[in-house]
């Protein structure tokens, strides 16, 4: 697989970014005018109900402008995902497919068993294959609704990115590891497993490891892989500013879940901002190389 460099793809997407920026500039006047119309409609409606205050037209105009901004921004966001994102994805991983509305099955998250899955949402998904290793990456939100009888609220259990790939070793059980913060928030899920002590001191300081089989966990988490995971974690922290992660080895696959509040692949108006999307996707695809997943072990072909 040959990745394109940013300097090669920048000229190809520059015209699309300029078009999006110009559309944003051109939308200002109709946005304000349509905002006035909506504000006028809100004002008339309030007068019809017998209520009027000097602030009603101003508030109505503000609401109208906000509505129109969201409409225009949604259209520009769709154009960005239709025209820019596929070029970035194909330049990083030729043959991969980009699915703006999501393409990760809920069953993938359930099989990893890192978080409880109630309400599930997925977007901005890339699915591809690097040499022998198939992978899928996407942004996922897990949530549930809490109620005290009078009021209800939506609680976010996980928001961030998920990377799921074929692992290079065969195994039967399940092994999970996480940074301490994630482990504490998902303690009930880990409690049924046995804690594993590994020889790498730095790895032990960074991750808590649990497994259905201590011997199998050591087979999966070789000293070389432990070092590679630590290096990957350093990349996430330094380049993506993501501080926590959890990993599940299950059913011959590896699932990485990284909490993040950054919604990365939305419309951008400068090439410098688009470059951040490019770098983030490069890091995701490089997981296969960072963890040496194409090196098949014994019976794994």
C-alpha positions in Angstrom: 0.0 0.0 0.0 1.3 3.4 -1.0 0.2 6.4 0.9 0.1 9.8 -0.7 1.8 12.7 1.0 -0.1 15.8 2.1 1.8 18.0 -0.4 0.5 15.7 -3.2 -3.2 15.8 -2.2 -3.4 19.4 -1.1 -3.6 20.9 -4.6 -6.4 18.4 -5.5 -8.6 19.4 -2.6 -7.8 23.1 -2.6 -10.5 24.0 -5.2 -13.1 22.2 -3.2 -12.1 24.0 0.0 -12.2 27.4 -1.8 -15.6 26.5 -3.2 -16.9 25.7 0.4 -15.4 28.9 1.7 -17.0 31.0 -1.0 -20.4 29.4 -0.4 -20.0 30.3 3.3 -19.4 33.9 2.4 -22.2 34.0 -0.2 -24.7 32.5 2.3 -24.4 35.4 4.8 -26.8 37.8 3.0 -29.6 35.2 2.4 -29.1 33.9 5.9 -29.7 37.3 7.4 -32.6 38.0 5.1 -34.3 34.7 5.7 -33.6 35.2 9.4 -35.6 38.5 9.2 -38.5 36.6 7.5 -38.6 33.9 10.2 -38.2 36.6 12.9 -41.2 38.4 11.3 -43.2 35.3 11.3 -42.4 34.7 15.0 -43.4 38.3 15.8 -46.7 38.0 14.0 -47.4 34.7 15.8 -46.8 36.3 19.2 -49.1 39.3 18.3 -51.8 36.8 17.2 -51.5 35.1 20.7 -51.8 38.5 22.3 -48.2 38.7 23.5 -45.7 41.3 22.3 -42.5 42.7 23.7 -39.8 44.8 22.1 -37.4 41.9 22.3 -39.6 39.5 20.4 -38.5 40.7 16.9 -34.8 40.6 18.0 -35.1 37.1 19.5 -37.1 35.9 16.5 -34.5 37.3 14.1 -31.7 35.5 16.1 -33.6 32.2 16.0 -34.2 32.6 12.3 -30.5 33.3 11.6 -29.5 30.3 13.6 -32.0 28.0 11.7 -30.7 29.2 8.4 -27.1 28.9 9.4 -27.6 25.3 10.4 -29.4 24.6 7.1 -26.6 26.1 5.0 -23.8 24.6 7.2 -25.4 21.1 6.8 -25.4 21.5 3.0 -21.7 22.5 3.1 -20.9 19.7 5.5 -22.5 17.2 3.0 -20.4 18.7 0.2 -17.2 18.3 2.3 -18.0 14.7 3.0 -18.9 14.0 -0.6 -16.0 15.7 -2.3 -13.1 16.1 0.2 -13.2 13.2 2.6 -13.2 10.4 -0.1 -10.1 11.9 -1.6 -8.3 12.0 1.7 -9.3 8.4 2.5 -8.3 7.1 -0.9 -4.9 8.9 -0.7 -4.2 7.3 2.7 -5.5 3.8 2.0 -6.2 3.1 -1.7 -9.3 0.9 -2.0 -10.8 1.9 1.3 -14.4 3.1 1.4 -15.8 6.1 3.3 -19.2 6.0 4.8 -20.3 9.4 6.3 -23.4 8.0 7.9 -21.6 5.1 9.5 -20.8 1.5 8.7 -19.8 -0.2 12.0 -22.3 -2.7 13.2 -23.5 -2.4 16.8 -22.5 -6.1 17.1 -18.8 -5.1 16.8 -19.1 -2.9 19.9 -21.1 -5.5 21.8 -18.5 -8.3 20.9 -15.7 -6.1 22.3 -17.6 -5.9 25.6 -15.7 -2.8 26.7 -18.8 -0.7 27.3 -22.5 -1.5 27.8 -24.4 -0.7 24.6 -27.9 0.8 24.8 -28.4 3.7 22.4 -25.9 3.5 19.6 -24.8 6.0 16.9 -22.0 5.8 14.4 -20.7 8.1 11.7 -17.7 8.9 9.5 -16.6 5.3 9.0 -13.7 4.0 6.9 -13.5 0.4 6.0 -10.5 -1.1 4.2 -7.7 -3.7 4.1 -3.9 -3.3 4.5 -2.1 -6.3 3.1 -3.6 -9.2 5.1 -5.4 -7.1 7.7 -9.0 -5.9 7.3 -10.0 -3.0 9.5 -12.9 -0.6 10.2 -12.6 2.8 11.9 -15.3 5.3 12.8 -16.7 7.7 15.3 -19.2 6.2 17.8 -21.4 7.5 20.5 -22.9 5.2 23.2 -25.6 6.5 25.5 -28.5 5.6 27.8 -31.5 7.4 29.2 -31.9 7.8 33.0 -35.2 8.7 34.6 -36.1 9.6 38.2 -39.8 9.3 37.6 -40.2 13.1 36.8 -37.3 14.0 34.6 -35.3 12.1 32.1 -31.8 12.8 30.8 -29.4 11.3 28.3 -26.1 10.1 29.7 -23.1 9.7 27.3 -21.3 6.4 28.1 -18.8 6.7 25.4 -18.0 9.2 22.7 -14.9 8.8 20.5 -13.4 6.6 17.9 -13.4 2.9 17.4 -10.8 0.9 15.5 -11.6 -2.8 14.9 -9.2 -5.1 13.0 -8.3 -8.7 12.4 -5.6 -9.7 14.9 -2.6 -11.7 13.9 -2.9 -14.5 16.4 -5.6 -17.2 17.0 -7.1 -17.3 20.5 -10.3 -18.4 22.2 -10.9 -16.2 25.2 -11.1 -12.5 25.8 -8.5 -10.2 27.1 -9.1 -6.5 27.9 -6.8 -3.7 28.9 -7.4 0.0 29.6 -5.9 3.0 31.1 -7.0 3.5 34.7 -9.6 6.2 34.1 -11.4 4.1 31.5 -11.1 1.0 33.8 -12.8 2.8 36.7 -15.7 4.0 34.5 -16.2 0.5 33.2 -15.4 -1.5 36.3 -18.5 -3.7 36.2 -17.5 -5.0 32.8 -14.0 -6.0 33.9 -14.9 -7.4 37.3 -15.9 -10.9 35.9 -12.4 -11.3 34.5 -9.1 -12.1 36.3 -6.4 -9.4 36.7 -3.2 -10.2 34.8 0.2 -9.1 35.9 2.6 -8.6 33.1 6.4 -8.2 33.3 6.7 -4.8 31.5 6.8 -2.3 34.4 5.9 0.7 32.2 3.0 -1.3 30.6 1.7 -2.2 34.1 1.8 1.5 35.2 -0.2 2.6 32.2 -2.7 -0.2 31.6 -4.9 -2.5 33.7 -5.1 -6.0 32.1 -7.9 -8.5 32.6 -8.5 -11.8 30.8 -10.4 -15.1 30.9 -7.1 -16.9 30.7 -3.9 -15.5 32.2 -1.7 -17.7 29.9 -3.6 -16.7 26.8 -3.2 -13.0 27.8 0.5 -13.4 27.9 0.4 -15.2 24.6 -1.5 -12.2 23.1 0.4 -9.5 24.8 4.0 -10.4 24.0 6.7 -8.0 25.2 7.0 -6.7 21.7 3.3 -6.0 21.4 3.2 -4.3 24.9 6.0 -2.0 23.7 4.1 -1.2 20.5 0.9 -0.5 22.3 2.7 1.9 24.6 4.2 3.7 21.5 0.8 3.9 19.9 -0.7 5.3 23.1 2.1 8.0 23.1 1.1 8.9 19.5 -2.5 9.3 20.5 -1.6 11.5 23.4 0.9 13.7 21.6 -0.7 14.1 18.2 -4.4 13.6 18.8 -4.6 14.8 22.5 -6.6 11.7 23.4 -5.6 10.6 26.9 -7.4 7.3 27.5 -8.1 4.1 25.7 -9.2 0.6 26.1 -8.5 -2.5 24.0 -10.3 -5.8 23.7 -8.8 -8.9 22.1 -11.8 -11.2 21.3 -12.9 -13.7 18.6 -9.6 -13.4 16.8 -10.0 -9.6 16.5 -8.7 -6.5 18.3 -11.0 -3.5 19.1 -9.6 -0.2 20.3 -11.9 2.4 21.8 -10.6 5.9 22.5 -12.8 8.5 24.2 -12.6 11.9 22.5 -14.7 15.0 22.4 -13.4 16.0 19.0 -15.8 15.6 16.1 -13.0 15.5 13.5 -14.5 15.0 10.1 -16.9 18.0 9.8 -16.7 20.7 7.1 -13.4 22.7 7.1 -12.8 26.0 5.3 -8.9 26.1 5.1 -6.4 23.5 3.9 -4.6 23.8 7.3 -7.8 22.6 9.0 -8.2 19.8 6.5 -4.7 18.7 7.1 -5.7 17.9 10.7 -8.2 15.4 9.3 -5.5 14.0 7.1 -3.1 13.5 10.0 -5.8 11.9 12.2 -6.7 9.4 9.5 -3.0 8.6 8.8 -2.6 7.7 12.5 -5.7 5.5 12.5 -4.5 3.6 9.4 -1.0 3.4 10.8 -2.3 1.3 13.7 -1.9 -1.8 11.5 1.8 -1.0 11.0 2.4 0.3 14.6 1.1 -3.0 16.0 2.6 -5.1 13.3 -0.7 -6.8 12.6 0.3 -8.1 9.2 2.9 -10.4 10.8 0.8 -13.6 11.0 1.7 -15.9 13.8 1.7 -19.7 13.1 -1.8 -20.8 12.3 -3.2 -17.3 11.7 -3.4 -16.8 7.9 
